[in-house]
């Protein structure tokens, strides 16, 4: 029987955009410090789609080989390791054929394995702790086609390793369709979440259930040592297909992923819908990104009114590990508080006591408080 490649869906292209954008930031940041980087694709697929669109392995290879920093990386004799894994033999044969048709830099060490991803990772993680701590900085893409996902037990081992990040497809539609209604399959969800913490979802419906499932999964990742964020993919029937969930132990990695997810969003709210034309976002009449400064500013004033706090401390306490907010949002929020119709920043003073450049918040203390305005004279 002739093998037919699957067609690509718009939300899959958005997913690949997030992967590419993040790798384009991940590569130079870590590549300047380390001699070896590693990318692992746990459910690689055939490497392309029906009309020739690239699959995630090719997206990852191109993101690095076409990067402006790549020539400098090569000149220093550094290496990138790629591990592509899939249990589907037809997918692997097609991927191998695709890779052989293309010419890749000699510094790429490409390994393709036709095995279950869990088995590959168990073998890797069964090594000694001292060996694991020597693992190169790694980005692991876990994008299964079915609802089973990847056991949290193995993710917990990965979380012990420095400089490892994960991008996971939490397959919401398959979870709701096949796992939740069948009590005999609940053990699969227990492994996915690492416990029965997901079970209150059985009594929830619609949006409440969707938000609970992804929030609890993010919390499960946090409990094993990762911070993260998520991005919702909505299909053409206006139903949640899956969430991309990101986990990292480095706030710079989280910042890079937040930027990637915003870039892929049509409305700035960490969400992509197949029902929205991505070429016409201006007609949506809504952009969540424009609301963040006001949202953050009101939150900061309510929390810090009457207090003085350093800008850098605000960044650490409120922005670095937040699921959505970015450093640029904090600066815009402070501008909103200081220069809005009702100013709520009483003073901004530099560390060194010198005059501060207008609308600058670098190396300074910020005192929150309402500013008395002068009455108008007639």
C-alpha positions in Angstrom: 0.0 0.0 0.0 1.4 3.4 -1.0 2.4 5.6 2.0 0.6 9.0 2.0 1.9 12.0 3.9 -0.5 13.8 6.1 -1.7 17.3 5.3 -0.5 20.2 7.5 -3.1 22.1 9.6 -2.8 25.9 10.2 -2.3 25.3 14.0 0.6 22.9 13.2 2.2 25.7 11.2 1.8 28.0 14.2 3.4 25.3 16.4 6.4 25.1 14.1 6.6 28.9 14.1 6.9 28.8 17.9 9.6 26.1 17.8 11.6 28.0 15.1 11.3 31.4 16.9 12.4 29.9 20.2 15.4 28.0 18.6 16.5 31.1 16.9 16.9 32.7 20.3 18.1 29.6 22.2 20.9 28.8 19.7 23.0 32.0 20.0 22.5 32.5 23.7 23.7 29.0 24.6 26.0 28.6 21.6 28.2 31.4 22.7 28.9 29.7 26.0 28.8 26.0 25.3 30.7 23.8 22.8 27.8 21.4 22.2 24.0 21.9 22.0 21.4 19.2 21.7 17.9 19.1 20.2 15.7 16.0 20.7 12.5 15.5 18.8 10.6 12.7 20.6 7.8 12.2 18.0 9.5 13.4 14.9 7.1 12.2 12.2 8.1 11.9 8.6 9.9 15.2 8.3 7.5 16.8 5.9 3.8 17.1 5.0 1.7 16.3 1.9 2.5 19.5 0.0 6.2 19.6 1.0 5.8 21.7 4.1 8.7 21.0 6.5 8.1 18.9 9.6 9.6 19.7 13.0 13.0 18.0 12.3 13.6 20.1 9.2 12.3 23.2 11.0 14.9 22.7 13.8 17.8 22.0 11.4 17.0 25.0 9.3 16.5 27.3 12.4 20.2 26.7 13.3 21.9 26.3 9.9 20.3 29.5 8.6 21.0 31.6 11.8 23.2 34.6 11.5 25.4 33.3 14.3 26.0 30.0 12.6 29.2 30.8 10.8 30.8 32.1 14.0 29.6 28.9 15.8 31.3 26.8 13.1 34.5 28.7 13.2 34.9 27.8 16.9 34.6 24.0 16.2 31.4 23.6 18.1 28.7 20.9 17.5 25.0 20.5 17.5 23.5 17.1 18.2 20.1 16.2 16.8 18.2 13.1 17.9 15.0 12.3 16.0 12.8 9.5 17.4 9.6 7.9 16.3 8.1 4.5 16.8 6.4 4.6 13.3 8.7 2.8 10.9 7.2 4.4 7.8 7.7 7.9 9.3 11.3 7.1 10.1 12.1 5.7 6.7 10.6 8.8 5.1 12.5 11.1 7.4 15.8 9.3 6.7 15.2 9.6 3.0 14.4 13.3 3.4 17.5 13.9 5.4 19.7 12.1 2.9 18.3 14.3 0.1 19.5 17.4 1.8 23.1 18.6 2.6 23.7 19.4 6.2 26.8 21.0 7.9 29.4 18.6 9.1 29.1 19.9 12.7 25.6 18.5 12.8 25.5 15.1 14.4 22.2 13.6 13.4 20.8 10.4 14.9 17.5 8.9 13.8 15.9 6.1 15.9 12.9 4.0 15.2 11.9 3.3 18.9 9.3 4.4 21.5 10.5 7.7 22.8 10.0 6.6 26.5 12.4 3.8 25.9 15.0 6.1 24.4 14.7 8.6 27.3 14.8 5.8 29.9 18.1 4.6 28.5 19.4 8.1 28.6 18.2 8.9 32.1 19.3 5.6 33.6 22.9 6.8 33.4 24.6 8.1 36.5 23.8 11.6 37.9 27.3 12.7 37.3 27.0 11.8 33.6 23.6 13.6 33.4 25.0 16.8 34.8 27.5 16.8 31.9 24.7 16.7 29.3 24.9 19.6 26.9 22.2 22.3 27.0 19.2 20.5 25.4 15.8 21.5 24.0 13.4 18.5 24.0 10.3 18.6 21.8 7.6 16.1 23.0 4.8 16.2 20.4 2.9 12.8 20.5 0.1 12.0 18.1 -2.1 10.4 20.7 -3.3 11.1 24.2 -0.8 9.1 26.2 1.8 11.9 26.3 5.0 11.4 28.3 5.2 10.2 31.9 5.9 12.9 34.5 8.3 10.5 36.2 10.7 10.8 33.3 10.2 14.6 33.1 11.1 14.8 36.8 14.5 13.2 36.0 15.0 15.7 33.2 14.2 18.5 35.5 17.2 17.6 37.7 19.5 18.4 34.8 20.8 21.9 34.3 20.1 23.7 31.0 17.4 21.3 29.8 14.1 22.8 28.4 11.0 21.0 27.2 8.2 21.9 24.8 5.3 19.5 25.3 2.1 18.9 23.4 -0.6 18.4 26.0 -3.1 16.7 23.8 -6.3 18.2 25.2 -8.8 16.9 22.6 -7.5 13.3 22.8 -7.3 13.4 26.6 -10.9 14.5 26.8 -12.2 12.2 24.1 -10.4 9.0 25.0 -9.0 9.1 28.5 -11.4 11.0 30.8 -14.6 9.0 29.8 -12.9 5.6 30.3 -12.0 4.8 33.9 -9.8 1.9 32.7 -7.5 4.5 31.1 -7.3 6.9 34.0 -4.0 5.3 35.0 -2.6 6.9 31.8 -3.6 10.4 33.0 -2.1 9.6 36.4 1.2 8.9 34.7 0.9 12.0 32.6 0.3 14.3 35.6 2.4 12.3 38.0 -0.6 11.9 40.3 -4.4 12.0 40.4 -4.4 15.8 40.5 -6.2 16.0 37.2 -9.3 14.1 38.4 -11.4 17.2 39.4 -11.6 17.7 35.6 -14.1 14.8 35.5 -16.7 17.1 37.0 -15.9 20.1 34.8 -17.1 21.0 31.3 -16.0 23.2 28.4 -13.7 26.1 29.1 -13.4 25.4 32.8 -12.2 21.8 32.1 -9.7 22.9 29.5 -8.2 25.6 31.7 -8.0 23.3 34.7 -6.2 20.5 32.8 -3.5 22.8 31.4 -3.1 24.8 34.7 -2.7 21.6 36.7 -0.2 20.3 34.2 1.9 23.5 34.5 1.6 23.2 38.3 2.9 19.6 38.0 5.9 20.8 36.0 6.5 23.5 38.6 6.4 20.9 41.4 9.3 19.0 39.8 11.4 22.1 39.3 10.3 23.8 36.1 8.6 27.1 35.5 6.7 27.6 32.3 3.9 28.9 30.2 1.4 27.4 27.7 -0.1 28.2 24.3 -3.6 27.1 23.3 -4.3 25.7 19.8 -7.9 25.9 18.6 -9.1 23.9 15.6 -11.5 24.9 12.8 -14.5 23.7 14.9 -13.5 26.3 17.6 -12.5 23.5 20.0 -9.2 23.3 21.9 -7.0 20.8 20.1 -4.0 20.9 22.4 -1.8 23.1 24.5 1.9 23.6 23.9 3.4 23.6 27.4 6.9 24.9 28.0 9.1 24.1 31.0 12.5 25.5 31.9 14.6 26.3 35.0 16.0 29.5 33.4 14.1 32.8 33.3 15.9 33.8 30.1 14.6 30.6 28.5 11.1 31.4 29.6 11.4 35.0 28.3 12.5 33.6 24.9 9.5 31.2 24.8 7.1 33.9 25.8 8.3 36.1 23.0 8.0 33.1 20.6 4.4 32.4 21.7 3.4 36.1 21.4 4.8 36.2 17.9 2.7 33.2 16.9 -0.5 34.5 18.5 -3.1 36.4 16.4 -4.3 38.4 19.4 -1.4 38.5 21.9 -3.2 36.1 24.3 -1.1 33.0 23.8 -3.7 31.4 21.6 -4.0 30.4 18.0 -7.3 29.6 16.2 -7.7 28.0 12.8 -10.9 30.1 12.4 -9.0 33.4 12.4 -7.2 34.6 9.3 -3.7 35.3 10.5 -3.1 37.8 7.7 -5.9 40.1 9.0 -5.5 40.4 12.8 -6.3 44.1 12.6 -9.9 43.3 12.0 -10.2 41.3 15.2 -10.7 44.5 17.3 -8.8 42.9 20.2 -5.1 42.7 21.1 -4.4 41.3 24.5 -0.8 42.5 24.3 -2.0 46.1 24.4 -3.8 45.4 27.7 -0.8 44.0 29.6 0.7 47.4 30.6 -2.6 48.6 32.2 -3.2 45.2 33.8 0.4 45.1 35.3 0.3 48.8 36.3 -2.9 48.4 38.3 -1.6 45.3 39.9 1.7 46.9 40.9 0.0 49.9 42.4 -2.4 47.9 44.4 0.5 45.7 45.7 3.1 48.4 46.3 1.2 51.6 47.1 3.3 53.6 49.6 6.4 51.4 49.1 9.7 51.9 47.4 11.2 49.0 45.4 14.1 48.7 42.9 13.3 48.2 39.3 15.5 45.0 39.2 13.6 43.6 42.1 10.3 44.2 40.4 11.7 42.3 37.4 12.7 39.3 39.6 9.5 39.2 41.7 6.9 40.0 39.1 8.1 39.5 35.6 10.8 36.9 35.1 8.7 33.9 36.1 5.3 35.2 35.1 3.5 33.0 32.5 2.9 35.9 30.0 4.5 39.1 31.1 7.7 40.4 29.5 10.3 43.1 30.6 8.9 45.5 27.9 5.5 45.2 29.6 6.9 46.3 32.9 8.4 49.4 31.4 5.2 50.3 29.6 3.3 49.7 32.9 5.5 52.1 34.8 5.1 54.7 32.1 1.3 54.2 32.4 1.5 54.7 36.1 3.9 57.7 36.0 2.4 59.6 33.1 -1.3 58.6 33.0 -4.1 60.9 33.8 -3.9 60.0 37.5 -0.1 59.6 38.2 0.6 56.8 40.7 4.4 56.9 40.9 5.5 59.4 43.5 9.2 59.3 42.8 11.9 57.6 40.7 15.5 58.0 41.9 18.7 56.6 40.4 21.0 54.4 42.4 23.9 56.9 42.0 21.9 60.0 42.9 22.3 61.5 39.4 19.5 63.1 37.5 17.4 60.4 35.8 16.7 60.5 32.1 13.0 61.0 31.5 11.0 57.8 31.2 14.0 55.6 32.1 13.8 53.1 34.9 17.3 51.4 34.6 19.1 51.1 37.9 16.6 53.1 39.9 14.2 52.9 42.9 10.5 53.5 42.3 8.2 54.8 45.0 4.6 54.0 44.3 2.0 56.6 45.5 -0.6 59.0 44.2 0.8 62.3 43.0 -1.2 65.4 44.2 -2.1 67.6 41.2 -2.2 71.3 41.4 -5.7 72.8 41.2 -6.4 74.8 38.1 -6.3 78.6 38.5 -8.9 80.8 36.9 
